[in-house]
């Protein structure tokens, strides 16, 4: 389980993830701190805020 302030790294290859993961992070009250895309692999860094 993540503690407040820790960062979760998520990798995905589903094209829908580019919209779905940032939307989920906002809705859950967390911060998307970084996003990278390399080919069909997307990497998201999400900071737990509460």
mmCIF entry with sequence, helices, sheets and N, C-alpha, C, O atoms, coordinates in Angstrom:
data_MODEL
# 
_entry.id   MODEL 
# 
_entity.id                         1 
_entity.type                       polymer 
_entity.pdbx_number_of_molecules   1 
# 
_entity_poly.entity_id                      1 
_entity_poly.type                           'polypeptide(L)' 
_entity_poly.nstd_linkage                   no 
_entity_poly.nstd_monomer                   no 
_entity_poly.pdbx_seq_one_letter_code       
;(UNK)(UNK)(UNK)(UNK)(UNK)(UNK)(UNK)(UNK)(UNK)(UNK)(UNK)(UNK)(UNK)(UNK)(UNK)(UNK)
(UNK)(UNK)(UNK)(UNK)(UNK)(UNK)(UNK)(UNK)(UNK)(UNK)(UNK)(UNK)(UNK)(UNK)(UNK)(UNK)
(UNK)(UNK)(UNK)(UNK)(UNK)(UNK)(UNK)(UNK)(UNK)(UNK)(UNK)(UNK)(UNK)(UNK)(UNK)(UNK)
(UNK)(UNK)
;
_entity_poly.pdbx_seq_one_letter_code_can   XXXXXXXXXXXXXXXXXXXXXXXXXXXXXXXXXXXXXXXXXXXXXXXXXX 
_entity_poly.pdbx_strand_id                 A 
# 
loop_
_entity_poly_seq.entity_id 
_entity_poly_seq.num 
_entity_poly_seq.mon_id 
_entity_poly_seq.hetero 
1 1  UNK n 
1 2  UNK n 
1 3  UNK n 
1 4  UNK n 
1 5  UNK n 
1 6  UNK n 
1 7  UNK n 
1 8  UNK n 
1 9  UNK n 
1 10 UNK n 
1 11 UNK n 
1 12 UNK n 
1 13 UNK n 
1 14 UNK n 
1 15 UNK n 
1 16 UNK n 
1 17 UNK n 
1 18 UNK n 
1 19 UNK n 
1 20 UNK n 
1 21 UNK n 
1 22 UNK n 
1 23 UNK n 
1 24 UNK n 
1 25 UNK n 
1 26 UNK n 
1 27 UNK n 
1 28 UNK n 
1 29 UNK n 
1 30 UNK n 
1 31 UNK n 
1 32 UNK n 
1 33 UNK n 
1 34 UNK n 
1 35 UNK n 
1 36 UNK n 
1 37 UNK n 
1 38 UNK n 
1 39 UNK n 
1 40 UNK n 
1 41 UNK n 
1 42 UNK n 
1 43 UNK n 
1 44 UNK n 
1 45 UNK n 
1 46 UNK n 
1 47 UNK n 
1 48 UNK n 
1 49 UNK n 
1 50 UNK n 
# 
_struct_asym.id          A 
_struct_asym.entity_id   1 
# 
_struct_conf.conf_type_id            HELX_P 
_struct_conf.id                      HELX_P1 
_struct_conf.pdbx_PDB_helix_id       AA1 
_struct_conf.beg_label_comp_id       UNK 
_struct_conf.beg_label_asym_id       A 
_struct_conf.beg_label_seq_id        17 
_struct_conf.pdbx_beg_PDB_ins_code   ? 
_struct_conf.end_label_comp_id       UNK 
_struct_conf.end_label_asym_id       A 
_struct_conf.end_label_seq_id        28 
_struct_conf.pdbx_end_PDB_ins_code   ? 
_struct_conf.beg_auth_comp_id        UNK 
_struct_conf.beg_auth_asym_id        A 
_struct_conf.beg_auth_seq_id         17 
_struct_conf.end_auth_comp_id        UNK 
_struct_conf.end_auth_asym_id        A 
_struct_conf.end_auth_seq_id         28 
_struct_conf.pdbx_PDB_helix_class    1 
_struct_conf.details                 ? 
_struct_conf.pdbx_PDB_helix_length   12 
# 
_struct_conf_type.id          HELX_P 
_struct_conf_type.criteria    ? 
_struct_conf_type.reference   ? 
# 
_struct_sheet.id               AA1 
_struct_sheet.type             ? 
_struct_sheet.number_strands   3 
_struct_sheet.details          ? 
# 
loop_
_struct_sheet_order.sheet_id 
_struct_sheet_order.range_id_1 
_struct_sheet_order.range_id_2 
_struct_sheet_order.offset 
_struct_sheet_order.sense 
AA1 1 2 ? anti-parallel 
AA1 2 3 ? anti-parallel 
# 
loop_
_struct_sheet_range.sheet_id 
_struct_sheet_range.id 
_struct_sheet_range.beg_label_comp_id 
_struct_sheet_range.beg_label_asym_id 
_struct_sheet_range.beg_label_seq_id 
_struct_sheet_range.pdbx_beg_PDB_ins_code 
_struct_sheet_range.end_label_comp_id 
_struct_sheet_range.end_label_asym_id 
_struct_sheet_range.end_label_seq_id 
_struct_sheet_range.pdbx_end_PDB_ins_code 
_struct_sheet_range.beg_auth_comp_id 
_struct_sheet_range.beg_auth_asym_id 
_struct_sheet_range.beg_auth_seq_id 
_struct_sheet_range.end_auth_comp_id 
_struct_sheet_range.end_auth_asym_id 
_struct_sheet_range.end_auth_seq_id 
AA1 1 UNK A 7  ? UNK A 12 ? UNK A 7  UNK A 12 
AA1 2 UNK A 41 ? UNK A 47 ? UNK A 41 UNK A 47 
AA1 3 UNK A 31 ? UNK A 38 ? UNK A 31 UNK A 38 
# 
loop_
_atom_site.group_PDB 
_atom_site.id 
_atom_site.type_symbol 
_atom_site.label_atom_id 
_atom_site.label_alt_id 
_atom_site.label_comp_id 
_atom_site.label_asym_id 
_atom_site.label_entity_id 
_atom_site.label_seq_id 
_atom_site.pdbx_PDB_ins_code 
_atom_site.Cartn_x 
_atom_site.Cartn_y 
_atom_site.Cartn_z 
_atom_site.occupancy 
_atom_site.B_iso_or_equiv 
_atom_site.pdbx_formal_charge 
_atom_site.auth_seq_id 
_atom_site.auth_comp_id 
_atom_site.auth_asym_id 
_atom_site.auth_atom_id 
_atom_site.pdbx_PDB_model_num 
ATOM 1   N N  . UNK A 1 1  ? 0.839   -1.180 0.000   1.00 0.00 ? 1  UNK A N  1 
ATOM 2   C CA . UNK A 1 1  ? 0.000   0.000  0.000   1.00 0.00 ? 1  UNK A CA 1 
ATOM 3   C C  . UNK A 1 1  ? 0.883   1.241  0.000   1.00 0.00 ? 1  UNK A C  1 
ATOM 4   O O  . UNK A 1 1  ? 1.872   1.308  0.730   1.00 0.00 ? 1  UNK A O  1 
ATOM 5   N N  . UNK A 1 2  ? 0.529   2.206  -0.807  1.00 0.00 ? 2  UNK A N  1 
ATOM 6   C CA . UNK A 1 2  ? 1.310   3.443  -0.888  1.00 0.00 ? 2  UNK A CA 1 
ATOM 7   C C  . UNK A 1 2  ? 0.980   4.376  0.265   1.00 0.00 ? 2  UNK A C  1 
ATOM 8   O O  . UNK A 1 2  ? -0.168  4.471  0.699   1.00 0.00 ? 2  UNK A O  1 
ATOM 9   N N  . UNK A 1 3  ? 1.990   5.049  0.744   1.00 0.00 ? 3  UNK A N  1 
ATOM 10  C CA . UNK A 1 3  ? 1.818   6.084  1.757   1.00 0.00 ? 3  UNK A CA 1 
ATOM 11  C C  . UNK A 1 3  ? 1.613   7.415  1.045   1.00 0.00 ? 3  UNK A C  1 
ATOM 12  O O  . UNK A 1 3  ? 2.006   7.573  -0.111  1.00 0.00 ? 3  UNK A O  1 
ATOM 13  N N  . UNK A 1 4  ? 1.002   8.368  1.733   1.00 0.00 ? 4  UNK A N  1 
ATOM 14  C CA . UNK A 1 4  ? 0.827   9.710  1.177   1.00 0.00 ? 4  UNK A CA 1 
ATOM 15  C C  . UNK A 1 4  ? 2.194   10.258 0.772   1.00 0.00 ? 4  UNK A C  1 
ATOM 16  O O  . UNK A 1 4  ? 3.158   10.169 1.532   1.00 0.00 ? 4  UNK A O  1 
ATOM 17  N N  . UNK A 1 5  ? 2.268   10.819 -0.421  1.00 0.00 ? 5  UNK A N  1 
ATOM 18  C CA . UNK A 1 5  ? 3.512   11.383 -0.940  1.00 0.00 ? 5  UNK A CA 1 
ATOM 19  C C  . UNK A 1 5  ? 4.304   10.429 -1.809  1.00 0.00 ? 5  UNK A C  1 
ATOM 20  O O  . UNK A 1 5  ? 5.178   10.861 -2.560  1.00 0.00 ? 5  UNK A O  1 
ATOM 21  N N  . UNK A 1 6  ? 4.017   9.143  -1.723  1.00 0.00 ? 6  UNK A N  1 
ATOM 22  C CA . UNK A 1 6  ? 4.723   8.186  -2.564  1.00 0.00 ? 6  UNK A CA 1 
ATOM 23  C C  . UNK A 1 6  ? 4.179   8.254  -3.983  1.00 0.00 ? 6  UNK A C  1 
ATOM 24  O O  . UNK A 1 6  ? 3.072   8.737  -4.222  1.00 0.00 ? 6  UNK A O  1 
ATOM 25  N N  . UNK A 1 7  ? 4.991   7.755  -4.925  1.00 0.00 ? 7  UNK A N  1 
ATOM 26  C CA . UNK A 1 7  ? 4.631   7.818  -6.339  1.00 0.00 ? 7  UNK A CA 1 
ATOM 27  C C  . UNK A 1 7  ? 4.492   6.409  -6.898  1.00 0.00 ? 7  UNK A C  1 
ATOM 28  O O  . UNK A 1 7  ? 5.346   5.545  -6.695  1.00 0.00 ? 7  UNK A O  1 
ATOM 29  N N  . UNK A 1 8  ? 3.394   6.209  -7.604  1.00 0.00 ? 8  UNK A N  1 
ATOM 30  C CA . UNK A 1 8  ? 3.106   4.953  -8.283  1.00 0.00 ? 8  UNK A CA 1 
ATOM 31  C C  . UNK A 1 8  ? 3.478   5.113  -9.751  1.00 0.00 ? 8  UNK A C  1 
ATOM 32  O O  . UNK A 1 8  ? 3.073   6.077  -10.401 1.00 0.00 ? 8  UNK A O  1 
ATOM 33  N N  . UNK A 1 9  ? 4.247   4.167  -10.267 1.00 0.00 ? 9  UNK A N  1 
ATOM 34  C CA . UNK A 1 9  ? 4.596   4.167  -11.691 1.00 0.00 ? 9  UNK A CA 1 
ATOM 35  C C  . UNK A 1 9  ? 3.707   3.133  -12.380 1.00 0.00 ? 9  UNK A C  1 
ATOM 36  O O  . UNK A 1 9  ? 3.660   1.971  -11.978 1.00 0.00 ? 9  UNK A O  1 
ATOM 37  N N  . UNK A 1 10 ? 3.003   3.575  -13.421 1.00 0.00 ? 10 UNK A N  1 
ATOM 38  C CA . UNK A 1 10 ? 2.103   2.700  -14.164 1.00 0.00 ? 10 UNK A CA 1 
ATOM 39  C C  . UNK A 1 10 ? 2.538   2.696  -15.622 1.00 0.00 ? 10 UNK A C  1 
ATOM 40  O O  . UNK A 1 10 ? 2.727   3.755  -16.222 1.00 0.00 ? 10 UNK A O  1 
ATOM 41  N N  . UNK A 1 11 ? 2.695   1.505  -16.191 1.00 0.00 ? 11 UNK A N  1 
ATOM 42  C CA . UNK A 1 11 ? 2.997   1.368  -17.608 1.00 0.00 ? 11 UNK A CA 1 
ATOM 43  C C  . UNK A 1 11 ? 1.809   0.707  -18.278 1.00 0.00 ? 11 UNK A C  1 
ATOM 44  O O  . UNK A 1 11 ? 1.224   -0.234 -17.742 1.00 0.00 ? 11 UNK A O  1 
ATOM 45  N N  . UNK A 1 12 ? 1.457   1.202  -19.449 1.00 0.00 ? 12 UNK A N  1 
ATOM 46  C CA . UNK A 1 12 ? 0.299   0.665  -20.168 1.00 0.00 ? 12 UNK A CA 1 
ATOM 47  C C  . UNK A 1 12 ? 0.552   0.701  -21.667 1.00 0.00 ? 12 UNK A C  1 
ATOM 48  O O  . UNK A 1 12 ? 1.317   1.525  -22.168 1.00 0.00 ? 12 UNK A O  1 
ATOM 49  N N  . UNK A 1 13 ? -0.110  -0.215 -22.371 1.00 0.00 ? 13 UNK A N  1 
ATOM 50  C CA . UNK A 1 13 ? -0.024  -0.206 -23.829 1.00 0.00 ? 13 UNK A CA 1 
ATOM 51  C C  . UNK A 1 13 ? -1.406  -0.090 -24.473 1.00 0.00 ? 13 UNK A C  1 
ATOM 52  O O  . UNK A 1 13 ? -1.529  -0.134 -25.697 1.00 0.00 ? 13 UNK A O  1 
ATOM 53  N N  . UNK A 1 14 ? -2.429  0.054  -23.660 1.00 0.00 ? 14 UNK A N  1 
ATOM 54  C CA . UNK A 1 14 ? -3.796  0.249  -24.154 1.00 0.00 ? 14 UNK A CA 1 
ATOM 55  C C  . UNK A 1 14 ? -3.964  1.720  -24.535 1.00 0.00 ? 14 UNK A C  1 
ATOM 56  O O  . UNK A 1 14 ? -3.791  2.588  -23.680 1.00 0.00 ? 14 UNK A O  1 
ATOM 57  N N  . UNK A 1 15 ? -4.293  2.024  -25.783 1.00 0.00 ? 15 UNK A N  1 
ATOM 58  C CA . UNK A 1 15 ? -4.430  3.420  -26.202 1.00 0.00 ? 15 UNK A CA 1 
ATOM 59  C C  . UNK A 1 15 ? -5.400  4.230  -25.334 1.00 0.00 ? 15 UNK A C  1 
ATOM 60  O O  . UNK A 1 15 ? -5.211  5.435  -25.167 1.00 0.00 ? 15 UNK A O  1 
ATOM 61  N N  . UNK A 1 16 ? -6.415  3.601  -24.790 1.00 0.00 ? 16 UNK A N  1 
ATOM 62  C CA . UNK A 1 16 ? -7.387  4.306  -23.946 1.00 0.00 ? 16 UNK A CA 1 
ATOM 63  C C  . UNK A 1 16 ? -6.760  4.791  -22.639 1.00 0.00 ? 16 UNK A C  1 
ATOM 64  O O  . UNK A 1 16 ? -7.291  5.703  -22.005 1.00 0.00 ? 16 UNK A O  1 
ATOM 65  N N  . UNK A 1 17 ? -5.655  4.203  -22.234 1.00 0.00 ? 17 UNK A N  1 
ATOM 66  C CA . UNK A 1 17 ? -5.010  4.580  -20.975 1.00 0.00 ? 17 UNK A CA 1 
ATOM 67  C C  . UNK A 1 17 ? -4.552  6.031  -20.972 1.00 0.00 ? 17 UNK A C  1 
ATOM 68  O O  . UNK A 1 17 ? -4.498  6.659  -19.915 1.00 0.00 ? 17 UNK A O  1 
ATOM 69  N N  . UNK A 1 18 ? -4.225  6.566  -22.130 1.00 0.00 ? 18 UNK A N  1 
ATOM 70  C CA . UNK A 1 18 ? -3.742  7.953  -22.209 1.00 0.00 ? 18 UNK A CA 1 
ATOM 71  C C  . UNK A 1 18 ? -4.779  8.933  -21.670 1.00 0.00 ? 18 UNK A C  1 
ATOM 72  O O  . UNK A 1 18 ? -4.419  9.973  -21.118 1.00 0.00 ? 18 UNK A O  1 
ATOM 73  N N  . UNK A 1 19 ? -6.045  8.618  -21.824 1.00 0.00 ? 19 UNK A N  1 
ATOM 74  C CA . UNK A 1 19 ? -7.116  9.453  -21.259 1.00 0.00 ? 19 UNK A CA 1 
ATOM 75  C C  . UNK A 1 19 ? -7.612  8.892  -19.927 1.00 0.00 ? 19 UNK A C  1 
ATOM 76  O O  . UNK A 1 19 ? -7.887  9.653  -19.000 1.00 0.00 ? 19 UNK A O  1 
ATOM 77  N N  . UNK A 1 20 ? -7.725  7.584  -19.828 1.00 0.00 ? 20 UNK A N  1 
ATOM 78  C CA . UNK A 1 20 ? -8.335  6.959  -18.654 1.00 0.00 ? 20 UNK A CA 1 
ATOM 79  C C  . UNK A 1 20 ? -7.523  7.126  -17.376 1.00 0.00 ? 20 UNK A C  1 
ATOM 80  O O  . UNK A 1 20 ? -8.091  7.431  -16.328 1.00 0.00 ? 20 UNK A O  1 
ATOM 81  N N  . UNK A 1 21 ? -6.220  6.936  -17.437 1.00 0.00 ? 21 UNK A N  1 
ATOM 82  C CA . UNK A 1 21 ? -5.415  6.984  -16.212 1.00 0.00 ? 21 UNK A CA 1 
ATOM 83  C C  . UNK A 1 21 ? -5.350  8.396  -15.635 1.00 0.00 ? 21 UNK A C  1 
ATOM 84  O O  . UNK A 1 21 ? -5.553  8.551  -14.431 1.00 0.00 ? 21 UNK A O  1 
ATOM 85  N N  . UNK A 1 22 ? -5.077  9.441  -16.433 1.00 0.00 ? 22 UNK A N  1 
ATOM 86  C CA . UNK A 1 22 ? -5.113  10.790 -15.852 1.00 0.00 ? 22 UNK A CA 1 
ATOM 87  C C  . UNK A 1 22 ? -6.497  11.144 -15.285 1.00 0.00 ? 22 UNK A C  1 
ATOM 88  O O  . UNK A 1 22 ? -6.588  11.794 -14.243 1.00 0.00 ? 22 UNK A O  1 
ATOM 89  N N  . UNK A 1 23 ? -7.559  10.727 -15.954 1.00 0.00 ? 23 UNK A N  1 
ATOM 90  C CA . UNK A 1 23 ? -8.918  10.988 -15.473 1.00 0.00 ? 23 UNK A CA 1 
ATOM 91  C C  . UNK A 1 23 ? -9.141  10.298 -14.129 1.00 0.00 ? 23 UNK A C  1 
ATOM 92  O O  . UNK A 1 23 ? -9.690  10.899 -13.205 1.00 0.00 ? 23 UNK A O  1 
ATOM 93  N N  . UNK A 1 24 ? -8.718  9.039  -14.018 1.00 0.00 ? 24 UNK A N  1 
ATOM 94  C CA . UNK A 1 24 ? -8.849  8.301  -12.766 1.00 0.00 ? 24 UNK A CA 1 
ATOM 95  C C  . UNK A 1 24 ? -8.065  8.995  -11.652 1.00 0.00 ? 24 UNK A C  1 
ATOM 96  O O  . UNK A 1 24 ? -8.571  9.147  -10.540 1.00 0.00 ? 24 UNK A O  1 
ATOM 97  N N  . UNK A 1 25 ? -6.823  9.419  -11.948 1.00 0.00 ? 25 UNK A N  1 
ATOM 98  C CA . UNK A 1 25 ? -5.987  10.065 -10.924 1.00 0.00 ? 25 UNK A CA 1 
ATOM 99  C C  . UNK A 1 25 ? -6.659  11.330 -10.401 1.00 0.00 ? 25 UNK A C  1 
ATOM 100 O O  . UNK A 1 25 ? -6.704  11.555 -9.192  1.00 0.00 ? 25 UNK A O  1 
ATOM 101 N N  . UNK A 1 26 ? -7.180  12.156 -11.305 1.00 0.00 ? 26 UNK A N  1 
ATOM 102 C CA . UNK A 1 26 ? -7.877  13.383 -10.884 1.00 0.00 ? 26 UNK A CA 1 
ATOM 103 C C  . UNK A 1 26 ? -9.099  13.057 -10.042 1.00 0.00 ? 26 UNK A C  1 
ATOM 104 O O  . UNK A 1 26 ? -9.310  13.655 -8.987  1.00 0.00 ? 26 UNK A O  1 
ATOM 105 N N  . UNK A 1 27 ? -9.895  12.119 -10.502 1.00 0.00 ? 27 UNK A N  1 
ATOM 106 C CA . UNK A 1 27 ? -11.129 11.742 -9.809  1.00 0.00 ? 27 UNK A CA 1 
ATOM 107 C C  . UNK A 1 27 ? -10.822 11.179 -8.418  1.00 0.00 ? 27 UNK A C  1 
ATOM 108 O O  . UNK A 1 27 ? -11.586 11.390 -7.476  1.00 0.00 ? 27 UNK A O  1 
ATOM 109 N N  . UNK A 1 28 ? -9.703  10.465 -8.293  1.00 0.00 ? 28 UNK A N  1 
ATOM 110 C CA . UNK A 1 28 ? -9.315  9.881  -7.009  1.00 0.00 ? 28 UNK A CA 1 
ATOM 111 C C  . UNK A 1 28 ? -8.615  10.897 -6.103  1.00 0.00 ? 28 UNK A C  1 
ATOM 112 O O  . UNK A 1 28 ? -8.344  10.613 -4.936  1.00 0.00 ? 28 UNK A O  1 
ATOM 113 N N  . UNK A 1 29 ? -8.323  12.093 -6.650  1.00 0.00 ? 29 UNK A N  1 
ATOM 114 C CA . UNK A 1 29 ? -7.702  13.134 -5.842  1.00 0.00 ? 29 UNK A CA 1 
ATOM 115 C C  . UNK A 1 29 ? -6.193  13.035 -5.768  1.00 0.00 ? 29 UNK A C  1 
ATOM 116 O O  . UNK A 1 29 ? -5.585  13.528 -4.818  1.00 0.00 ? 29 UNK A O  1 
ATOM 117 N N  . UNK A 1 30 ? -5.579  12.403 -6.759  1.00 0.00 ? 30 UNK A N  1 
ATOM 118 C CA . UNK A 1 30 ? -4.124  12.261 -6.788  1.00 0.00 ? 30 UNK A CA 1 
ATOM 119 C C  . UNK A 1 30 ? -3.550  13.132 -7.901  1.00 0.00 ? 30 UNK A C  1 
ATOM 120 O O  . UNK A 1 30 ? -4.296  13.715 -8.687  1.00 0.00 ? 30 UNK A O  1 
ATOM 121 N N  . UNK A 1 31 ? -2.239  13.216 -7.962  1.00 0.00 ? 31 UNK A N  1 
ATOM 122 C CA . UNK A 1 31 ? -1.582  14.107 -8.922  1.00 0.00 ? 31 UNK A CA 1 
ATOM 123 C C  . UNK A 1 31 ? -0.783  13.299 -9.945  1.00 0.00 ? 31 UNK A C  1 
ATOM 124 O O  . UNK A 1 31 ? 0.051   12.471 -9.580  1.00 0.00 ? 31 UNK A O  1 
ATOM 125 N N  . UNK A 1 32 ? -1.046  13.547 -11.214 1.00 0.00 ? 32 UNK A N  1 
ATOM 126 C CA . UNK A 1 32 ? -0.229  12.973 -12.277 1.00 0.00 ? 32 UNK A CA 1 
ATOM 127 C C  . UNK A 1 32 ? 0.992   13.875 -12.399 1.00 0.00 ? 32 UNK A C  1 
ATOM 128 O O  . UNK A 1 32 ? 0.894   14.999 -12.892 1.00 0.00 ? 32 UNK A O  1 
ATOM 129 N N  . UNK A 1 33 ? 2.146   13.380 -11.947 1.00 0.00 ? 33 UNK A N  1 
ATOM 130 C CA . UNK A 1 33 ? 3.338   14.233 -11.910 1.00 0.00 ? 33 UNK A CA 1 
ATOM 131 C C  . UNK A 1 33 ? 4.175   14.137 -13.180 1.00 0.00 ? 33 UNK A C  1 
ATOM 132 O O  . UNK A 1 33 ? 4.948   15.045 -13.488 1.00 0.00 ? 33 UNK A O  1 
ATOM 133 N N  . UNK A 1 34 ? 4.021   13.036 -13.917 1.00 0.00 ? 34 UNK A N  1 
ATOM 134 C CA . UNK A 1 34 ? 4.823   12.883 -15.127 1.00 0.00 ? 34 UNK A CA 1 
ATOM 135 C C  . UNK A 1 34 ? 4.155   11.876 -16.053 1.00 0.00 ? 34 UNK A C  1 
ATOM 136 O O  . UNK A 1 34 ? 3.538   10.912 -15.600 1.00 0.00 ? 34 UNK A O  1 
ATOM 137 N N  . UNK A 1 35 ? 4.288   12.113 -17.363 1.00 0.00 ? 35 UNK A N  1 
ATOM 138 C CA . UNK A 1 35 ? 3.768   11.209 -18.376 1.00 0.00 ? 35 UNK A CA 1 
ATOM 139 C C  . UNK A 1 35 ? 4.785   11.130 -19.501 1.00 0.00 ? 35 UNK A C  1 
ATOM 140 O O  . UNK A 1 35 ? 5.292   12.153 -19.961 1.00 0.00 ? 35 UNK A O  1 
ATOM 141 N N  . UNK A 1 36 ? 5.079   9.925  -19.940 1.00 0.00 ? 36 UNK A N  1 
ATOM 142 C CA . UNK A 1 36 ? 5.966   9.729  -21.086 1.00 0.00 ? 36 UNK A CA 1 
ATOM 143 C C  . UNK A 1 36 ? 5.343   8.698  -22.013 1.00 0.00 ? 36 UNK A C  1 
ATOM 144 O O  . UNK A 1 36 ? 4.651   7.778  -21.577 1.00 0.00 ? 36 UNK A O  1 
ATOM 145 N N  . UNK A 1 37 ? 5.606   8.874  -23.295 1.00 0.00 ? 37 UNK A N  1 
ATOM 146 C CA . UNK A 1 37 ? 5.121   7.919  -24.288 1.00 0.00 ? 37 UNK A CA 1 
ATOM 147 C C  . UNK A 1 37 ? 6.287   7.547  -25.185 1.00 0.00 ? 37 UNK A C  1 
ATOM 148 O O  . UNK A 1 37 ? 6.957   8.416  -25.744 1.00 0.00 ? 37 UNK A O  1 
ATOM 149 N N  . UNK A 1 38 ? 6.526   6.247  -25.317 1.00 0.00 ? 38 UNK A N  1 
ATOM 150 C CA . UNK A 1 38 ? 7.597   5.748  -26.167 1.00 0.00 ? 38 UNK A CA 1 
ATOM 151 C C  . UNK A 1 38 ? 7.009   4.618  -26.995 1.00 0.00 ? 38 UNK A C  1 
ATOM 152 O O  . UNK A 1 38 ? 6.773   3.518  -26.495 1.00 0.00 ? 38 UNK A O  1 
ATOM 153 N N  . UNK A 1 39 ? 6.778   4.903  -28.259 1.00 0.00 ? 39 UNK A N  1 
ATOM 154 C CA . UNK A 1 39 ? 6.109   3.916  -29.108 1.00 0.00 ? 39 UNK A CA 1 
ATOM 155 C C  . UNK A 1 39 ? 4.697   3.708  -28.610 1.00 0.00 ? 39 UNK A C  1 
ATOM 156 O O  . UNK A 1 39 ? 3.934   4.664  -28.471 1.00 0.00 ? 39 UNK A O  1 
ATOM 157 N N  . UNK A 1 40 ? 4.344   2.455  -28.338 1.00 0.00 ? 40 UNK A N  1 
ATOM 158 C CA . UNK A 1 40 ? 2.990   2.198  -27.838 1.00 0.00 ? 40 UNK A CA 1 
ATOM 159 C C  . UNK A 1 40 ? 2.950   2.041  -26.314 1.00 0.00 ? 40 UNK A C  1 
ATOM 160 O O  . UNK A 1 40 ? 1.905   1.703  -25.757 1.00 0.00 ? 40 UNK A O  1 
ATOM 161 N N  . UNK A 1 41 ? 4.076   2.283  -25.639 1.00 0.00 ? 41 UNK A N  1 
ATOM 162 C CA . UNK A 1 41 ? 4.129   2.172  -24.179 1.00 0.00 ? 41 UNK A CA 1 
ATOM 163 C C  . UNK A 1 41 ? 4.015   3.558  -23.554 1.00 0.00 ? 41 UNK A C  1 
ATOM 164 O O  . UNK A 1 41 ? 4.774   4.469  -23.886 1.00 0.00 ? 41 UNK A O  1 
ATOM 165 N N  . UNK A 1 42 ? 3.053   3.701  -22.644 1.00 0.00 ? 42 UNK A N  1 
ATOM 166 C CA . UNK A 1 42 ? 2.856   4.950  -21.915 1.00 0.00 ? 42 UNK A CA 1 
ATOM 167 C C  . UNK A 1 42 ? 3.228   4.709  -20.459 1.00 0.00 ? 42 UNK A C  1 
ATOM 168 O O  . UNK A 1 42 ? 2.880   3.679  -19.881 1.00 0.00 ? 42 UNK A O  1 
ATOM 169 N N  . UNK A 1 43 ? 3.936   5.665  -19.876 1.00 0.00 ? 43 UNK A N  1 
ATOM 170 C CA . UNK A 1 43 ? 4.334   5.569  -18.479 1.00 0.00 ? 43 UNK A CA 1 
ATOM 171 C C  . UNK A 1 43 ? 3.792   6.775  -17.735 1.00 0.00 ? 43 UNK A C  1 
ATOM 172 O O  . UNK A 1 43 ? 3.983   7.920  -18.148 1.00 0.00 ? 43 UNK A O  1 
ATOM 173 N N  . UNK A 1 44 ? 3.113   6.498  -16.632 1.00 0.00 ? 44 UNK A N  1 
ATOM 174 C CA . UNK A 1 44 ? 2.493   7.520  -15.805 1.00 0.00 ? 44 UNK A CA 1 
ATOM 175 C C  . UNK A 1 44 ? 3.098   7.440  -14.406 1.00 0.00 ? 44 UNK A C  1 
ATOM 176 O O  . UNK A 1 44 ? 3.278   6.347  -13.869 1.00 0.00 ? 44 UNK A O  1 
ATOM 177 N N  . UNK A 1 45 ? 3.412   8.586  -13.817 1.00 0.00 ? 45 UNK A N  1 
ATOM 178 C CA . UNK A 1 45 ? 3.849   8.658  -12.431 1.00 0.00 ? 45 UNK A CA 1 
ATOM 179 C C  . UNK A 1 45 ? 2.762   9.406  -11.675 1.00 0.00 ? 45 UNK A C  1 
ATOM 180 O O  . UNK A 1 45 ? 2.481   10.566 -11.975 1.00 0.00 ? 45 UNK A O  1 
ATOM 181 N N  . UNK A 1 46 ? 2.152   8.749  -10.700 1.00 0.00 ? 46 UNK A N  1 
ATOM 182 C CA . UNK A 1 46 ? 1.004   9.306  -9.979  1.00 0.00 ? 46 UNK A CA 1 
ATOM 183 C C  . UNK A 1 46 ? 1.360   9.416  -8.501  1.00 0.00 ? 46 UNK A C  1 
ATOM 184 O O  . UNK A 1 46 ? 1.731   8.434  -7.859  1.00 0.00 ? 46 UNK A O  1 
ATOM 185 N N  . UNK A 1 47 ? 1.239   10.634 -7.976  1.00 0.00 ? 47 UNK A N  1 
ATOM 186 C CA . UNK A 1 47 ? 1.565   10.887 -6.568  1.00 0.00 ? 47 UNK A CA 1 
ATOM 187 C C  . UNK A 1 47 ? 0.321   10.758 -5.710  1.00 0.00 ? 47 UNK A C  1 
ATOM 188 O O  . UNK A 1 47 ? -0.706  11.375 -5.993  1.00 0.00 ? 47 UNK A O  1 
ATOM 189 N N  . UNK A 1 48 ? 0.415   9.952  -4.661  1.00 0.00 ? 48 UNK A N  1 
ATOM 190 C CA . UNK A 1 48 ? -0.701  9.773  -3.742  1.00 0.00 ? 48 UNK A CA 1 
ATOM 191 C C  . UNK A 1 48 ? -0.779  11.007 -2.849  1.00 0.00 ? 48 UNK A C  1 
ATOM 192 O O  . UNK A 1 48 ? 0.188   11.347 -2.167  1.00 0.00 ? 48 UNK A O  1 
ATOM 193 N N  . UNK A 1 49 ? -1.928  11.676 -2.854  1.00 0.00 ? 49 UNK A N  1 
ATOM 194 C CA . UNK A 1 49 ? -2.078  12.917 -2.102  1.00 0.00 ? 49 UNK A CA 1 
ATOM 195 C C  . UNK A 1 49 ? -2.866  12.748 -0.808  1.00 0.00 ? 49 UNK A C  1 
ATOM 196 O O  . UNK A 1 49 ? -2.817  13.631 0.048   1.00 0.00 ? 49 UNK A O  1 
ATOM 197 N N  . UNK A 1 50 ? -3.575  11.666 -0.640  1.00 0.00 ? 50 UNK A N  1 
ATOM 198 C CA . UNK A 1 50 ? -4.308  11.452 0.621   1.00 0.00 ? 50 UNK A CA 1 
ATOM 199 C C  . UNK A 1 50 ? -4.481  9.979  0.885   1.00 0.00 ? 50 UNK A C  1 
ATOM 200 O O  . UNK A 1 50 ? -5.071  9.599  1.896   1.00 0.00 ? 50 UNK A O  1 
# 
